[in-house]
């Protein structure tokens, strides 16, 4: 089904069909700083199309796990890995780590670094996601967040690392290009 087919049936394109600005910014930051992920274990949380995790694979991460609850998004991650010439079979967790924080993979020191791109777009989930990420940071995991200024971006202990102007679609944003920032979540709070 194409975008025009979806439009004719008044169906919005699926969220994972786009490289969202936060994920693009994280991927770009990885390419600009490959030592960030080299030989490290990575989680791409709420992966969507998998852009940040794929960038980590290309930059020689030791291992990359993708986390996505939508089965079609999981299929798109496989397709996007193949489209990028990657011969790895991606490890995809179809588990909602935020709703079930006791899941084995969310335990201390499972990953060296976690990426979360464009996760603060919905009020009910934003605080839960932030709390989960803050707990992982307090356990010693480095947390990088890509965000283009979503309205539910939490107040918190962030360090802005870089900002990029990224191309986007007017189907998901109001502009063809948007500023997206990469933040490090700091853990030395309360």
LUMFITI-878512 format. One record per residue: x, y, z of N, C-alpha, C, O, CB in turn. Coordinates in steps of 0.2 Angstrom, whole numbers. Glycine has a CB too. Layout:
% residues N
R:X:Y:Z:X:Y:Z:X:Y:Z:X:Y:Z:X:Y:Z $
...
END
This chain:
% residues 190
R:4:-6:0:0:0:0:4:6:0:9:7:4:-5:0:6 $
R:3:11:-4:7:17:-5:4:23:-1:-1:22:2:8:19:-12 $
R:8:28:0:5:34:3:-1:37:0:-6:39:4:10:40:4 $
R:-2:36:-6:-8:39:-10:-14:34:-8:-19:36:-8:-7:40:-17 $
R:-12:28:-8:-18:23:-6:-20:24:1:-26:24:2:-15:16:-6 $
R:-15:26:6:-17:27:13:-22:34:13:-27:34:16:-11:28:17 $
R:-19:39:9:-23:45:9:-30:44:6:-35:47:9:-19:50:5 $
R:-31:40:1:-38:39:-2:-42:36:3:-48:37:3:-37:35:-8 $
R:-39:31:8:-43:28:13:-44:32:19:-46:29:24:-40:21:14 $
R:-41:38:19:-41:42:25:-37:38:31:-39:39:37:-48:44:27 $
R:-31:35:29:-27:32:34:-21:35:35:-17:36:30:-26:24:33 $
R:-19:37:41:-12:40:42:-7:35:41:-7:29:42:-12:43:49 $
R:-1:37:38:5:33:37:7:31:44:7:34:49:10:36:33 $
R:10:25:44:12:22:51:18:26:53:22:28:49:14:15:50 $
R:18:27:60:23:31:63:31:29:61:35:33:61:23:31:71 $
R:32:22:60:38:20:59:40:21:52:46:19:50:39:12:61 $
R:36:23:48:38:24:41:42:30:39:44:32:34:31:25:36 $
R:44:34:45:47:40:44:54:40:48:54:36:53:43:46:46 $
R:59:43:46:65:44:50:63:50:54:64:56:52:72:45:46 $
R:61:49:61:59:55:65:65:59:67:71:57:67:55:52:71 $
R:64:66:68:70:70:69:74:68:75:80:69:74:67:77:70 $
R:71:66:80:75:64:86:80:58:84:86:58:86:71:62:92 $
R:77:53:81:81:47:79:87:49:74:92:47:74:77:42:76 $
R:85:54:69:90:56:64:96:60:68:101:59:66:86:61:59 $
R:94:64:73:99:68:76:104:63:80:110:64:80:96:73:81 $
R:101:58:83:105:53:87:110:49:82:115:48:83:101:48:91 $
R:107:47:76:111:44:71:116:48:68:122:46:68:106:41:65 $
R:115:54:67:120:59:65:125:60:70:131:60:69:117:66:63 $
R:123:60:77:128:61:82:133:55:83:139:55:84:124:62:89 $
R:130:49:82:134:43:81:139:43:76:145:41:77:129:37:81 $
R:137:45:70:142:45:64:147:51:66:153:50:63:138:47:58 $
R:145:56:69:150:61:71:155:59:76:160:62:77:147:68:72 $
R:152:54:80:156:52:86:156:45:87:153:42:92:153:55:93 $
R:159:41:82:158:34:82:161:30:88:159:25:90:161:31:76 $
R:166:33:92:169:30:97:164:30:103:165:26:108:175:34:100 $
R:158:33:103:153:33:108:150:26:108:149:24:114:147:38:106 $
R:150:22:103:147:16:103:151:10:101:150:4:102:141:16:98 $
R:157:12:99:162:6:97:163:1:102:165:3:108:169:9:94 $
R:162:-5:101:163:-11:106:158:-10:112:160:-13:117:170:-11:108 $
R:153:-7:111:148:-6:117:141:-10:115:140:-11:109:147:1:118 $
R:138:-11:120:131:-14:120:126:-9:120:126:-4:124:130:-20:125 $
R:122:-9:115:117:-3:114:110:-5:114:108:-11:111:119:1:107 $
R:105:-1:116:98:-2:116:95:4:112:96:10:114:95:-3:123 $
R:92:3:107:88:8:103:81:7:105:77:3:103:89:7:95 $
R:79:11:110:72:11:114:67:14:109:68:20:106:72:14:120 $
R:61:11:108:56:14:104:59:15:97:58:21:95:53:20:107 $
R:62:10:94:66:10:88:62:13:82:66:17:78:68:4:86 $
R:56:12:81:53:14:75:56:11:69:56:5:69:53:22:74 $
R:59:15:64:62:12:59:69:9:60:72:6:56:62:17:53 $
R:72:11:66:78:8:68:84:12:66:90:10:66:79:1:65 $
R:83:18:65:89:23:62:94:23:67:100:23:65:86:30:60 $
R:93:24:73:99:25:78:102:19:79:108:19:79:96:28:85 $
R:99:13:80:102:7:81:106:5:75:111:2:75:97:1:82 $
R:103:6:69:107:4:63:114:9:62:119:6:60:103:6:56 $
R:113:15:64:119:19:64:124:16:69:130:16:68:117:26:67 $
R:122:14:75:126:10:80:130:4:77:136:3:78:123:9:86 $
R:126:0:73:129:-6:70:134:-4:65:140:-6:65:123:-10:66 $
R:133:1:61:138:4:56:144:6:59:149:6:57:134:9:52 $
R:143:9:65:149:12:69:152:7:74:156:9:78:146:18:73 $
R:151:1:73:154:-5:76:153:-6:83:157:-7:87:162:-4:75 $
R:146:-5:85:144:-7:92:145:-14:92:145:-18:87:137:-5:93 $
R:147:-16:98:148:-24:99:141:-27:98:141:-33:95:150:-25:107 $
R:136:-25:101:129:-28:100:124:-22:101:124:-18:104:128:-33:106 $
R:119:-23:96:113:-18:96:107:-22:97:105:-27:93:113:-14:90 $
R:103:-20:102:96:-23:103:91:-17:101:92:-11:103:95:-25:110 $
R:86:-19:97:81:-14:96:75:-16:100:74:-22:102:79:-15:88 $
R:71:-11:102:65:-12:106:59:-8:103:60:-2:102:66:-9:113 $
R:54:-12:101:49:-9:97:43:-14:98:43:-20:98:50:-8:89 $
R:37:-11:100:31:-15:101:27:-16:95:23:-21:95:27:-12:107 $
R:28:-12:90:23:-13:84:27:-19:79:32:-18:77:23:-6:80 $
R:23:-24:78:26:-29:73:28:-27:66:33:-29:64:21:-35:73 $
R:24:-22:64:26:-20:57:33:-15:57:37:-15:53:21:-16:54 $
R:33:-12:63:40:-8:64:45:-13:64:51:-12:62:39:-3:70 $
R:44:-18:68:50:-23:69:52:-26:62:58:-27:60:47:-29:73 $
R:47:-27:57:48:-30:51:52:-24:47:57:-26:43:42:-31:47 $
R:50:-18:48:54:-13:44:61:-12:47:65:-10:43:50:-6:46 $
R:62:-14:53:69:-14:55:74:-19:52:79:-17:49:70:-15:63 $
R:71:-25:51:74:-30:47:76:-27:40:81:-28:37:70:-36:47 $
R:70:-24:37:71:-22:30:76:-16:29:80:-16:24:64:-20:27 $
R:76:-12:34:81:-6:34:88:-8:35:93:-6:32:79:-1:39 $
R:89:-14:39:96:-16:40:98:-19:33:104:-18:31:96:-22:46 $
R:94:-23:30:96:-26:23:97:-20:18:102:-20:15:90:-30:21 $
R:93:-15:18:94:-9:14:100:-6:15:103:-2:10:88:-4:14 $
R:103:-6:21:109:-3:23:115:-8:22:121:-6:24:109:0:30 $
R:114:-13:19:119:-18:17:122:-22:24:127:-25:23:125:-14:14 $
R:118:-22:29:120:-25:35:118:-33:35:112:-34:33:117:-22:41 $
R:122:-37:36:121:-44:36:119:-47:43:118:-53:44:127:-48:33 $
R:119:-42:48:117:-45:55:109:-46:55:105:-43:51:119:-39:60 $
R:107:-51:59:100:-52:60:99:-48:67:101:-50:72:98:-60:61 $
R:95:-43:66:94:-38:72:90:-42:78:86:-46:77:91:-32:70 $
R:93:-40:84:89:-43:90:84:-38:92:85:-32:93:95:-44:96 $
R:78:-40:91:72:-35:92:68:-38:98:65:-43:98:68:-34:86 $
R:67:-34:103:63:-35:109:56:-32:108:55:-26:107:66:-33:116 $
R:51:-36:107:44:-33:106:41:-33:113:35:-36:114:40:-38:101 $
R:44:-30:118:42:-30:125:41:-23:127:46:-19:125:47:-34:130 $
R:36:-21:130:36:-14:132:39:-13:139:37:-15:144:28:-12:133 $
R:46:-11:139:50:-11:144:47:-6:149:48:-6:155:57:-9:142 $
R:44:-1:147:41:5:151:35:2:155:35:4:161:39:11:147 $
R:31:-2:152:25:-4:156:27:-10:161:24:-11:166:20:-7:151 $
R:32:-14:159:34:-19:163:42:-18:165:46:-22:162:33:-26:159 $
R:43:-14:169:51:-12:171:54:-18:174:60:-18:175:51:-6:175 $
R:51:-23:176:54:-29:179:57:-34:174:60:-39:176:50:-32:184 $
R:56:-33:168:58:-37:162:65:-38:163:69:-33:164:56:-35:155 $
R:68:-44:162:75:-46:162:80:-41:159:85:-39:162:76:-53:160 $
R:78:-39:153:82:-34:149:83:-27:152:87:-24:150:80:-34:142 $
R:78:-26:156:79:-19:159:83:-18:165:83:-13:169:72:-16:160 $
R:86:-24:167:89:-24:173:96:-21:173:99:-20:167:90:-31:176 $
R:99:-19:178:106:-16:179:111:-18:174:112:-25:174:108:-16:186 $
R:114:-14:171:120:-15:167:119:-20:161:123:-23:158:125:-18:171 $
R:113:-20:158:111:-24:152:114:-21:146:117:-24:141:104:-25:151 $
R:114:-14:146:117:-10:140:122:-5:143:121:-2:148:112:-7:136 $
R:127:-4:138:132:2:140:128:9:138:129:14:142:138:1:136 $
R:124:9:133:121:15:131:114:14:128:113:9:125:125:18:126 $
R:109:18:130:103:18:127:101:24:123:103:30:126:97:17:133 $
R:98:23:117:96:29:113:88:29:114:85:24:114:98:28:106 $
R:86:35:114:78:36:114:77:42:110:78:48:112:75:37:122 $
R:75:41:104:73:47:99:66:48:99:62:43:98:76:45:93 $
R:64:54:100:57:56:99:52:52:103:47:50:101:54:55:92 $
R:53:51:110:49:48:114:44:52:118:40:49:122:53:43:119 $
R:45:58:118:41:63:123:36:67:119:35:73:120:46:68:126 $
R:32:63:115:27:66:111:20:65:114:15:68:111:27:63:104 $
R:19:61:119:13:60:122:13:60:130:17:57:133:10:53:120 $
R:9:64:132:9:66:140:9:60:144:13:59:148:4:71:141 $
R:4:55:143:4:50:148:10:46:149:12:43:154:-2:45:146 $
R:14:45:143:19:40:143:26:44:144:31:41:147:20:37:136 $
R:26:51:143:32:54:144:36:54:151:42:52:151:31:62:142 $
R:32:54:156:35:54:163:37:47:164:42:46:168:30:56:168 $
R:33:42:162:35:35:163:42:33:160:46:30:162:29:30:161 $
R:42:35:153:48:34:150:54:38:153:60:35:154:47:37:142 $
R:53:44:155:58:48:158:61:44:165:67:43:166:56:55:160 $
R:56:42:169:58:38:175:62:32:173:67:31:177:51:37:179 $
R:60:28:168:63:22:167:70:24:164:75:20:166:59:18:161 $
R:71:29:160:78:31:158:82:33:163:88:32:164:77:36:152 $
R:79:37:168:83:40:174:85:34:178:91:34:181:78:45:178 $
R:81:29:179:83:23:183:89:20:180:94:18:183:77:18:184 $
R:89:19:173:94:16:169:101:20:170:106:17:171:93:15:162 $
R:100:27:170:106:31:170:109:31:177:115:30:178:104:39:169 $
R:105:30:182:107:29:189:111:23:190:115:22:195:101:30:194 $
R:109:18:186:112:11:186:119:11:183:123:6:183:108:6:184 $
R:120:17:179:127:17:176:126:17:168:132:17:165:131:12:178 $
R:121:16:165:120:16:158:120:23:155:116:28:158:113:13:156 $
R:123:25:150:123:31:147:117:32:143:115:27:139:129:32:142 $
R:113:37:144:107:38:140:107:44:136:109:50:138:101:39:145 $
R:106:43:129:106:49:124:99:49:122:96:44:120:111:48:118 $
R:96:56:122:90:57:119:90:62:114:93:67:114:85:60:125 $
R:86:60:108:85:65:103:78:68:103:73:64:103:87:61:96 $
R:78:74:103:71:77:103:71:84:99:76:88:100:70:79:111 $
R:66:85:95:66:91:91:61:97:95:59:101:92:63:90:85 $
R:61:96:102:57:101:105:49:99:106:45:103:106:57:108:101 $
R:48:93:107:42:90:109:39:93:115:43:95:120:42:82:110 $
R:33:94:115:30:98:121:30:94:127:29:98:133:22:100:119 $
R:31:88:127:31:84:134:38:82:136:39:78:140:27:78:133 $
R:43:86:133:50:84:135:50:86:142:49:92:144:55:88:130 $
R:53:82:146:52:83:154:58:88:156:63:89:153:53:76:157 $
R:56:91:162:61:95:165:65:90:168:63:85:172:58:100:171 $
R:72:90:168:76:85:171:83:87:170:85:92:167:75:79:168 $
R:87:83:172:95:84:172:98:82:165:100:77:165:98:80:178 $
R:97:87:161:100:85:154:106:90:152:106:95:154:94:86:149 $
R:110:87:148:116:91:145:115:90:138:115:85:135:123:88:147 $
R:114:96:135:113:96:127:120:95:124:125:99:126:110:103:125 $
R:121:90:120:127:88:117:128:92:110:133:94:108:128:81:116 $
R:123:92:106:123:95:100:116:96:97:111:93:99:127:90:95 $
R:116:100:92:109:101:88:111:100:81:116:103:78:106:107:90 $
R:106:98:77:106:97:70:100:99:67:94:99:70:107:89:68 $
R:101:102:61:95:104:57:94:97:52:98:96:48:96:110:52 $
R:88:94:53:87:88:50:81:89:45:76:92:47:85:82:55 $
R:81:85:40:75:85:35:70:81:38:71:76:41:78:83:28 $
R:64:83:36:58:79:39:52:80:34:53:83:29:56:82:46 $
R:47:77:35:41:77:31:36:81:34:35:81:40:38:70:30 $
R:32:85:30:27:89:32:21:84:35:16:87:38:24:94:27 $
R:21:78:33:16:73:36:17:72:43:12:71:47:17:66:32 $
R:23:73:46:24:72:53:26:79:57:25:79:63:29:67:54 $
R:28:84:53:30:90:56:27:96:52:25:94:47:38:91:56 $
R:28:102:54:25:107:51:30:110:45:28:114:41:23:113:55 $
R:36:108:46:41:111:42:45:105:38:44:99:39:47:114:46 $
R:48:107:32:52:102:29:59:101:32:62:96:31:54:104:22 $
R:61:105:37:67:104:40:66:107:48:62:112:49:73:108:37 $
R:69:104:52:68:105:59:74:105:63:78:100:62:62:101:62 $
R:75:108:69:81:108:73:79:102:78:74:102:81:82:115:77 $
R:84:98:79:83:92:83:90:92:88:95:92:85:82:85:80 $
R:89:91:94:94:91:99:96:84:101:91:80:102:93:96:104 $
R:102:83:103:104:77:106:106:79:113:110:83:114:110:73:103 $
R:103:75:118:104:77:125:107:70:129:106:65:127:98:79:129 $
R:111:72:134:113:66:138:109:67:145:109:73:147:121:66:140 $
R:106:62:147:103:62:153:108:61:159:111:56:159:97:56:154 $
R:108:66:163:112:65:169:109:62:175:103:62:175:115:73:171 $
R:113:58:179:110:54:184:111:56:191:108:53:196:112:47:183 $
R:115:62:192:116:64:199:111:68:202:113:74:204:123:67:199 $
R:105:66:202:100:70:205:96:66:210:96:60:210:95:73:200 $
R:93:69:215:89:66:220:89:59:220:85:56:224:82:68:220 $
END
